[in-house]
């Protein structure tokens, strides 16, 4: 069936109108306050990052950015709110890497990738593996030998079951061909107290809260993740230096919008956020929060989300991890 000239002309005009609307929408955006949801309670790193970025983003865009904490339900409550919000750029979310893990362990009313539009990654953490001083190991090689020689006898602290720390240590077990036992705690404070008290032998932790304990000698550091040594722990070698080049333990923070948010608006937000994160004073503030700058654009963040979701799915299935 041939298309009539009138219909062809109408479709062409409609396409041109849509093409013109995108840049125009981006130029006019925003014309009212923006809501930045964080699916965590106030006071944590994600909340502090949201407030830091939100204030500066509001200044750059000429509209206030209102931070809304919607914690609870393993981040499902806040994430669901954003997934269902209008895709107009006026509701965005600052989330952490567990965003791609939670739906692998619980049934959620949204898909962590398909129901969101990536905007920008903003920060990240590497990890440090610490041990109680009484554990007779000083490096990864000696730890591997001890763990293989005493299967199931060594244990490690985590701040929650199914979280990044738990899954990364299970991945470590798989890589070294050993089995160490998880002991979950409700937060980093109790986990640190437990390893200091020799209730557990190992803990894979974000560096900020635990570096002072390492420097005091109350704990010893075995290895740090990442491609280079940490400035705060320059004498501690990386996992890669000790033969585990594929042990990727980076956790990250990023900003998402609802699926279908217009590309020009996403690019405008992403560009402003990337400029904010490049500012020296913001990088200094990140250091005070014990996180490092880790800036990615929309496409790069989307690729990272897909690859990490696949990686953690494999860890969960390989170790038959189920959360009741």
Secondary structure as the mmCIF struct_conf table of DSSP 4:
data_model
#
loop_
_struct_conf.conf_type_id
_struct_conf.id
_struct_conf.beg_label_comp_id
_struct_conf.beg_label_asym_id
_struct_conf.beg_label_seq_id
_struct_conf.end_label_comp_id
_struct_conf.end_label_asym_id
_struct_conf.end_label_seq_id
HELX_LH_PP_P HELX_LH_PP_P1 UNK A 2 UNK A 4
HELX_RH_AL_P HELX_RH_AL_P1 UNK A 5 UNK A 28
BEND BEND1 UNK A 31 UNK A 32
STRN STRN1 UNK A 34 UNK A 38
BEND BEND2 UNK A 39 UNK A 40
TURN_TY1_P TURN_TY1_P1 UNK A 42 UNK A 43
BEND BEND3 UNK A 44 UNK A 44
HELX_RH_AL_P HELX_RH_AL_P2 UNK A 45 UNK A 61
TURN_TY1_P TURN_TY1_P2 UNK A 62 UNK A 62
BEND BEND4 UNK A 63 UNK A 63
STRN STRN2 UNK A 65 UNK A 69
TURN_TY1_P TURN_TY1_P3 UNK A 73 UNK A 75
HELX_RH_AL_P HELX_RH_AL_P3 UNK A 76 UNK A 83
TURN_TY1_P TURN_TY1_P4 UNK A 84 UNK A 84
BEND BEND5 UNK A 85 UNK A 85
BEND BEND6 UNK A 87 UNK A 90
STRN STRN3 UNK A 91 UNK A 96
TURN_TY1_P TURN_TY1_P5 UNK A 97 UNK A 98
HELX_RH_AL_P HELX_RH_AL_P4 UNK A 99 UNK A 105
BEND BEND7 UNK A 106 UNK A 106
BEND BEND8 UNK A 109 UNK A 110
TURN_TY1_P TURN_TY1_P6 UNK A 112 UNK A 115
STRN STRN4 UNK A 116 UNK A 125
STRN STRN5 UNK A 127 UNK A 132
TURN_TY1_P TURN_TY1_P7 UNK A 133 UNK A 134
BEND BEND9 UNK A 135 UNK A 136
BEND BEND10 UNK A 138 UNK A 139
HELX_RH_AL_P HELX_RH_AL_P5 UNK A 140 UNK A 149
TURN_TY1_P TURN_TY1_P8 UNK A 150 UNK A 153
STRN STRN6 UNK A 155 UNK A 158
BEND BEND11 UNK A 159 UNK A 160
TURN_TY1_P TURN_TY1_P9 UNK A 161 UNK A 162
BEND BEND12 UNK A 163 UNK A 163
HELX_RH_AL_P HELX_RH_AL_P6 UNK A 164 UNK A 176
TURN_TY1_P TURN_TY1_P10 UNK A 177 UNK A 177
STRN STRN7 UNK A 181 UNK A 184
BEND BEND13 UNK A 186 UNK A 187
HELX_RH_AL_P HELX_RH_AL_P7 UNK A 188 UNK A 196
TURN_TY1_P TURN_TY1_P11 UNK A 197 UNK A 198
BEND BEND14 UNK A 199 UNK A 201
STRN STRN8 UNK A 202 UNK A 206
HELX_RH_AL_P HELX_RH_AL_P8 UNK A 207 UNK A 215
TURN_TY1_P TURN_TY1_P12 UNK A 216 UNK A 217
BEND BEND15 UNK A 218 UNK A 218
STRN STRN9 UNK A 219 UNK A 224
BEND BEND16 UNK A 226 UNK A 228
HELX_RH_3T_P HELX_RH_3T_P1 UNK A 231 UNK A 233
TURN_TY1_P TURN_TY1_P13 UNK A 234 UNK A 235
BEND BEND17 UNK A 236 UNK A 236
HELX_LH_PP_P HELX_LH_PP_P2 UNK A 237 UNK A 237
STRN STRN10 UNK A 238 UNK A 238
TURN_TY1_P TURN_TY1_P14 UNK A 239 UNK A 239
HELX_RH_3T_P HELX_RH_3T_P2 UNK A 240 UNK A 242
TURN_TY1_P TURN_TY1_P15 UNK A 243 UNK A 243
TURN_TY1_P TURN_TY1_P16 UNK A 245 UNK A 246
STRN STRN11 UNK A 251 UNK A 258
TURN_TY1_P TURN_TY1_P17 UNK A 259 UNK A 260
HELX_RH_AL_P HELX_RH_AL_P9 UNK A 263 UNK A 278
BEND BEND18 UNK A 279 UNK A 279
HELX_RH_AL_P HELX_RH_AL_P10 UNK A 280 UNK A 288
TURN_TY1_P TURN_TY1_P18 UNK A 289 UNK A 290
STRN STRN12 UNK A 292 UNK A 296
HELX_RH_AL_P HELX_RH_AL_P11 UNK A 298 UNK A 318
TURN_TY1_P TURN_TY1_P19 UNK A 319 UNK A 320
#
